[in-house]
Amino acid sequence: MAYAAGTVPRASSSKRTERMLAVLTALGENGSVSLHELCGRLGVSAATMRRDLADLEHQGLLLRTHGGARTQDARAEVPVRLRDSRFRLAKQRIARRTAGLLPPGPFAVAISGGTTTAEVAKALADRRQLTIVTNALTTAVEIASRPNLKVIMTGGVVRSSSYEAVGSLAEGAFNVINVGMAILGTDGISATGGATTHDETEARTNHAMVTHAQRVVVVADGSKVGRITLAQMAEPSQIDVLVTDSSADPEELGRLEQAGITVHVVDVD
């Protein structure tokens, strides 16, 4: 689902935020959904659901239909502000495990956009002698005030749904910088598709990051494991490590290990 510039779902309460996220997730999975189904799934009245759908339509995030709603187009991507609340505990534990993979001493790391990678940036905030290269505004905001870190921000066109700078300027920056590790967020990771994302321009930018890293670490909560989305950022052979959580499909994790990827699983039970 594409989102118009400057539009992210607004909500006056955390419960309404969760409802909006659930609506967009359902549309991402099915393309359309009925009002009756949404009311039953979310336990709210038809009047409340109609107000939520009207607000989401006003923000350009869906189209209302007679008796429900449908996506604006074929792409389904939840805005980053709503993704912040999903799988938070898993992402925090994934971030701490990932931070432990960096060697001590001077080191350069590239970090892509995404809520899980932003958690990794938080986990690295107290490191010294660390250079972080990123194209994500959310990641840069987490660490820019830390005098102990050297932060390099790429240029590029900022995507309104993910707050990532993409395109030729961002690719050019990654193409002239070598890093010891690239930490890559993803919308899907599988043994057949590698690391994938919803946006092809974002994929090209992150691919430039990957090709200039000595080691590639993908961070993904369990819901992303086994998924394949539109555009590939890294082939399975380019990925060295996956850090995920215990909700991930164990069979797919086995296939990833057979593909030569070291898998770290954090417990969220």
C-alpha positions as CSV (number, residue, x, y, z in Angstrom):
1,M,0.0,0.0,0.0
2,A,1.5,3.4,-0.9
3,Y,1.1,6.3,1.4
4,A,0.8,9.9,0.4
5,A,3.6,12.2,1.5
6,G,3.2,13.4,5.0
7,T,0.4,10.9,5.9
8,V,0.6,8.4,8.6
9,P,-2.4,7.1,10.5
10,R,-3.3,9.4,13.3
11,A,-5.1,8.2,16.5
12,S,-6.3,9.8,19.7
13,S,-5.6,6.7,21.8
14,S,-3.4,3.6,21.9
15,K,-6.5,1.4,21.4
16,R,-7.4,3.3,18.2
17,T,-3.9,3.1,17.0
18,E,-4.0,-0.7,17.4
19,R,-7.3,-0.8,15.5
20,M,-5.9,1.1,12.6
21,L,-2.9,-1.1,12.5
22,A,-5.1,-4.2,12.5
23,V,-7.1,-2.7,9.6
24,L,-4.0,-2.0,7.5
25,T,-2.6,-5.4,8.3
26,A,-5.8,-7.1,7.2
27,L,-5.8,-5.1,4.0
28,G,-2.2,-6.0,3.4
29,E,-3.0,-9.7,3.7
30,N,-6.3,-9.8,1.7
31,G,-6.5,-6.6,-0.3
32,S,-10.0,-5.9,1.0
33,V,-12.0,-6.5,4.1
34,S,-15.7,-6.2,5.1
35,L,-17.0,-3.9,7.9
36,H,-18.7,-6.9,9.5
37,E,-15.4,-8.8,9.6
38,L,-13.5,-5.9,11.1
39,C,-16.2,-5.3,13.8
40,G,-16.1,-9.0,14.8
41,R,-12.3,-9.2,14.8
42,L,-11.8,-5.9,16.8
43,G,-14.9,-6.0,19.0
44,V,-16.2,-2.6,18.2
45,S,-19.4,-1.2,16.9
46,A,-20.1,-0.5,13.2
47,A,-20.2,3.2,13.9
48,T,-16.8,3.2,15.5
49,M,-15.3,1.2,12.7
50,R,-16.8,3.5,10.1
51,R,-15.2,6.5,11.8
52,D,-11.8,4.7,11.8
53,L,-12.2,3.8,8.1
54,A,-13.2,7.4,7.2
55,D,-10.1,8.7,9.0
56,L,-7.8,6.2,7.2
57,E,-9.4,7.1,3.9
58,H,-8.9,10.8,4.6
59,Q,-5.2,10.1,5.1
60,G,-5.0,8.3,1.8
61,L,-4.3,4.9,3.3
62,L,-7.3,3.0,2.0
63,L,-10.5,3.3,0.0
64,R,-13.8,2.7,1.6
65,T,-16.3,0.5,-0.3
66,H,-19.9,-0.4,0.2
67,G,-19.7,-2.5,3.3
68,G,-15.9,-2.4,3.9
69,A,-12.6,-1.1,2.6
70,R,-9.9,-2.0,0.1
71,T,-6.3,-1.1,-0.5
72,Q,-5.2,1.9,-2.5
73,D,-2.9,-0.3,-4.6
74,A,-1.2,-3.7,-4.6
75,R,1.6,-2.9,-2.2
76,A,1.0,-3.4,1.5
77,E,3.3,-1.6,3.9
78,V,2.4,-0.5,7.4
79,P,3.8,3.1,8.2
80,V,6.8,3.1,10.5
81,R,5.0,5.0,13.3
82,L,2.4,2.2,13.6
83,R,5.1,-0.5,13.3
84,D,6.8,0.9,16.5
85,S,4.2,-0.9,18.7
86,R,4.4,-4.3,17.1
87,F,6.5,-7.1,18.6
88,R,8.4,-4.6,20.8
89,L,9.8,-7.1,23.3
90,A,11.1,-9.3,20.5
91,K,12.7,-6.4,18.7
92,Q,14.4,-5.2,21.9
93,R,15.9,-8.7,22.6
94,I,16.9,-9.1,19.0
95,A,18.7,-5.7,19.2
96,R,20.6,-6.6,22.3
97,R,21.8,-9.9,20.8
98,T,22.8,-8.1,17.6
99,A,24.8,-5.5,19.5
100,G,26.7,-8.3,21.1
101,L,27.9,-9.5,17.7
102,L,30.0,-6.4,17.1
103,P,33.7,-6.8,18.0
104,P,35.2,-4.4,20.6
105,G,37.3,-1.4,19.6
106,P,37.1,0.8,16.5
107,F,34.5,-0.5,14.1
108,A,32.2,0.8,11.3
109,V,28.7,-0.5,10.8
110,A,25.9,0.4,8.4
111,I,22.3,0.3,9.7
112,S,19.3,0.3,7.4
113,G,15.8,1.6,8.2
114,G,13.1,-0.2,10.2
115,T,11.9,-0.4,13.8
116,T,14.1,-3.4,14.7
117,T,17.2,-1.7,13.3
118,A,16.3,1.5,15.3
119,E,16.3,-0.7,18.4
120,V,19.8,-2.0,17.5
121,A,20.9,1.7,17.3
122,K,19.6,2.2,20.8
123,A,21.5,-0.8,22.0
124,L,24.7,0.6,20.5
125,A,24.3,4.1,21.9
126,D,26.9,3.7,24.7
127,R,29.6,2.1,22.4
128,R,32.8,4.0,21.9
129,Q,35.0,4.2,18.8
130,L,32.0,3.2,16.7
131,T,31.1,4.7,13.3
132,I,27.5,4.3,12.2
133,V,26.4,4.9,8.6
134,T,22.7,5.0,8.0
135,N,20.1,6.2,5.5
136,A,17.2,6.1,8.1
137,L,16.1,9.2,9.8
138,T,14.6,7.2,12.7
139,T,18.0,5.5,13.3
140,A,19.9,8.8,13.1
141,V,17.6,10.5,15.6
142,E,18.2,7.7,18.1
143,I,22.0,8.2,18.1
144,A,22.8,11.7,16.7
145,S,23.1,13.3,20.1
146,R,25.7,10.8,21.3
147,P,29.1,12.4,21.3
148,N,30.8,9.0,21.7
149,L,29.5,7.9,18.3
150,K,30.4,9.1,14.8
151,V,27.2,9.2,12.7
152,I,27.2,9.4,8.9
153,M,23.8,10.1,7.3
154,T,23.4,9.5,3.6
155,G,21.5,11.8,1.3
156,G,18.6,10.7,-0.8
157,V,14.8,11.0,-1.2
158,V,13.0,10.3,2.1
159,R,10.2,7.7,1.8
160,S,7.2,9.0,3.8
161,S,6.2,5.5,5.0
162,S,9.6,4.4,6.3
163,Y,11.6,7.6,6.8
164,E,14.4,6.1,4.8
165,A,16.6,8.1,2.3
166,V,16.7,6.2,-0.9
167,G,17.7,6.6,-4.5
168,S,21.0,7.5,-6.3
169,L,22.3,9.8,-3.6
170,A,22.0,7.2,-0.9
171,E,23.3,4.5,-3.1
172,G,26.3,6.6,-4.0
173,A,27.1,7.2,-0.4
174,F,27.0,3.4,0.4
175,N,29.1,2.7,-2.7
176,V,32.1,4.7,-1.4
177,I,32.0,3.5,2.2
178,N,33.3,0.2,3.4
179,V,31.9,-1.2,6.7
180,G,32.7,-4.2,8.8
181,M,29.0,-5.1,9.2
182,A,25.7,-4.2,7.6
183,I,22.7,-4.5,9.9
184,L,19.7,-4.9,7.6
185,G,16.0,-4.7,8.5
186,T,13.6,-6.5,6.2
187,D,10.0,-7.1,5.4
188,G,10.7,-10.8,4.6
189,I,13.5,-13.3,4.8
190,S,13.5,-16.8,3.4
191,A,16.0,-19.4,2.1
192,T,14.7,-19.0,-1.4
193,G,14.1,-15.2,-1.6
194,G,16.8,-13.9,0.7
195,A,16.0,-10.5,2.4
196,T,13.2,-8.6,0.7
197,T,11.2,-5.4,1.0
198,H,8.1,-3.9,-0.4
199,D,9.8,-1.0,-2.3
200,E,12.2,-1.6,-5.2
201,T,14.0,1.7,-4.8
202,E,14.6,0.9,-1.1
203,A,15.9,-2.5,-2.2
204,R,18.5,-1.0,-4.5
205,T,19.7,1.3,-1.8
206,N,20.1,-1.4,0.8
207,H,21.7,-3.7,-1.8
208,A,24.4,-1.1,-2.2
209,M,24.9,-1.2,1.6
210,V,25.1,-5.0,1.6
211,T,27.7,-5.2,-1.2
212,H,30.2,-3.0,0.6
213,A,30.0,-4.8,4.0
214,Q,32.3,-7.5,5.1
215,R,29.5,-9.2,7.1
216,V,25.7,-8.9,6.7
217,V,23.4,-9.4,9.6
218,V,19.6,-9.4,9.0
219,V,17.4,-8.6,12.0
220,A,13.8,-9.7,11.8
221,D,11.0,-10.6,14.2
222,G,9.5,-14.0,13.7
223,S,6.6,-12.8,11.6
224,K,9.0,-11.9,8.8
225,V,10.7,-15.3,8.6
226,G,9.5,-17.3,5.6
227,R,8.0,-14.2,3.9
228,I,8.9,-13.0,0.4
229,T,8.0,-9.5,-0.6
230,L,8.4,-7.5,-3.8
231,A,12.1,-6.6,-4.1
232,Q,15.3,-8.4,-3.1
233,M,17.9,-6.6,-1.0
234,A,20.3,-9.5,-0.4
235,E,20.5,-13.0,-1.8
236,P,20.7,-15.8,0.7
237,S,24.4,-16.3,-0.2
238,Q,25.1,-12.6,0.8
239,I,23.6,-13.0,4.3
240,D,25.9,-14.2,7.1
241,V,23.7,-14.0,10.2
242,L,20.0,-13.8,11.0
243,V,18.9,-12.7,14.4
244,T,15.2,-13.4,15.1
245,D,12.9,-14.6,17.9
246,S,11.3,-17.8,19.0
247,S,8.0,-17.2,17.2
248,A,9.8,-17.8,13.9
249,D,8.9,-20.9,11.8
250,P,11.5,-23.5,12.9
251,E,11.3,-25.3,9.5
252,E,12.2,-22.1,7.7
253,L,15.0,-21.4,10.2
254,G,16.3,-24.9,9.3
255,R,16.3,-24.1,5.6
256,L,18.1,-20.8,6.3
257,E,20.8,-22.7,8.2
258,Q,21.1,-25.2,5.4
259,A,21.7,-22.2,3.1
260,G,24.8,-21.3,5.2
261,I,23.2,-18.6,7.4
262,T,24.0,-18.6,11.1
263,V,20.8,-18.2,13.0
264,H,20.4,-16.6,16.4
265,V,17.1,-17.1,18.2
266,V,16.1,-15.0,21.2
267,D,13.4,-16.3,23.5
268,V,10.2,-14.2,23.9
269,D,8.0,-16.7,25.6
